[in-house]
Amino acid sequence: MKDWRIACPPKIEVPDGAFNPGKVIRSILLGMCALTPFMQQYHSDFVKKLMSGESVALPGDLKLYLALARGMSARVNGTVAGFYIGGPKQKRGVDGLPRGINAVASVYFPPLAWELVHDGTSIVGEDGWVDVSEWSERAPCETHQVSEFFTELPVVAHPQHTPGDHEYWIELFANDLAPFSECMNILNQNPDPLTRRAFEEKATISVEELEQLTSIFRADHVPACADSDWIRRPWIRCASTIDYPTQSGDVGVHGPELSVLSSQ
């Protein structure tokens, strides 16, 4: 799993053993609360009960998924919506819109990966990640065997850290609402050269540039603005800003700056 040059099966058997799922889920979820104001803003009662150690169900519109983290790089981030704009992993809904990972918070730190996502709008469940949402209903003192919940886990890496996949990955997030922390090698050693390339191929664009890019993709011909220097790049993976859903469920643009992940 550490070396990208070695072929790895999509799922790996995990050893059995005793652990406390109620403690584990409280550790990861409360850590995720530090990555985004979303949980405190919309699910403050859940957070209070989680801290108290009470048995509490994860809010119905959220799911927590678990997998094994591939490679030696790490990434921790707040609320981000990401999807593939092309390539073999691209997925679209019945409405034709791209489907990806609509995350409240994400933690990829080998050997484990966690995604707290909006249920029904994220593909992690379809990709084999294990739903561990019900662990929050377990008391912290409860001891269980790993085999009660799963005997194998999928092997994953964040698309932006996956050699090849990063070339097609787009992310949308608000810079002031989605902090990022990334590391190329968690052991403070030389990074995998394949992972280094994925890290280096990033760029940012503004909201105005994103709108310009969108208009070019939608146009039947390339307009005059194609002479701008950024459009001459071989490919751009855009990441726009998103705002939190309002009570009515609307989603709007937030902030003047966008983060764009670009393959040069």
Summary of the structure (lengths in Angstrom):
residues: 264
radius of gyration: 19.3
end to end distance: 27.4
largest distance: 65.1
contacts: 782
relative contact order: 0.18
helix: 27%
strand: 25%
